[in-house]
């Protein structure tokens, strides 16, 4: 497992809806898998909509990280792009 560095740059490659099977469930759960490019390689954080609420699973450099770290990184990287100000011209 690689070391996660505060100064490391993360770039979201994709965010995709996935089906996830949990050991304690007979049904597949839905989740959002964020594939992240970093200096360490390809990594991912998956937000799982579990039966007891949402939780995060890490892959690559994020494997084994605590929930609060995964949540903070996922939320920071999942911010929508800044939209330009919408300005209506005054007519008449």
C-alpha positions in Angstrom: 0.0 0.0 0.0 1.4 3.4 -1.0 1.6 6.3 1.3 -0.9 9.1 0.8 0.7 12.5 0.7 -1.1 15.8 1.4 0.8 17.4 -1.4 -0.1 14.7 -4.0 -2.2 15.9 -6.9 -5.4 14.0 -7.6 -7.4 14.3 -10.9 -10.8 12.7 -11.4 -10.7 10.6 -14.5 -14.4 9.4 -14.3 -17.4 9.1 -12.0 -19.6 6.1 -12.8 -22.6 4.4 -11.3 -21.8 0.8 -10.3 -23.5 -2.2 -8.7 -21.7 -3.5 -5.6 -22.2 -6.8 -3.8 -21.7 -6.8 0.0 -21.0 -10.0 1.9 -23.9 -9.3 4.4 -26.5 -8.6 1.6 -28.2 -10.9 -0.9 -28.9 -7.9 -3.2 -26.5 -5.7 -5.1 -26.2 -2.1 -3.7 -25.8 1.0 -5.9 -22.7 3.2 -5.7 -20.7 5.9 -7.3 -17.1 4.9 -8.2 -14.7 7.8 -8.7 -11.6 6.8 -10.6 -8.7 9.0 -9.7 -5.3 9.5 -11.4 -2.5 10.4 -9.0 1.3 10.3 -8.9 1.0 6.8 -7.4 -1.1 5.4 -10.3 -4.8 4.6 -10.8 -6.8 4.7 -7.6 -10.5 4.9 -6.7 -13.0 5.8 -4.0 -16.5 4.3 -4.2 -19.5 5.8 -2.4 -21.7 2.9 -1.5 -25.4 3.3 -0.7 -25.5 0.5 1.9 -28.5 -0.8 3.9 -27.2 1.0 7.0 -26.4 4.3 5.2 -23.7 5.5 2.9 -20.0 4.6 3.3 -16.8 4.7 1.3 -14.5 2.0 0.0 -11.0 2.9 -1.2 -8.8 1.2 -3.8 -5.1 1.7 -4.6 -3.6 4.4 -2.4 -7.0 4.9 -0.7 -7.2 1.2 0.5 -7.6 1.0 4.2 -8.0 4.7 4.8 -10.5 5.8 7.5 -14.0 6.8 6.5 -13.4 10.5 7.3 -10.4 10.7 5.0 -12.2 9.0 2.1 -15.3 11.2 2.6 -13.2 14.4 2.7 -11.3 13.5 -0.5 -14.4 12.3 -2.3 -16.3 15.5 -1.5 -13.4 17.7 -2.4 -12.9 16.1 -5.8 -16.6 15.8 -6.5 -17.3 19.6 -6.6 -19.1 20.7 -9.7 -17.1 22.9 -12.1 -17.6 26.6 -11.6 -20.3 27.9 -13.9 -20.1 31.3 -15.4 -22.4 33.9 -14.1 -25.7 34.0 -15.9 -26.6 37.5 -17.0 -29.8 38.4 -18.8 -29.4 41.5 -20.9 -32.0 44.2 -20.3 -34.2 44.6 -23.4 -36.2 47.7 -24.2 
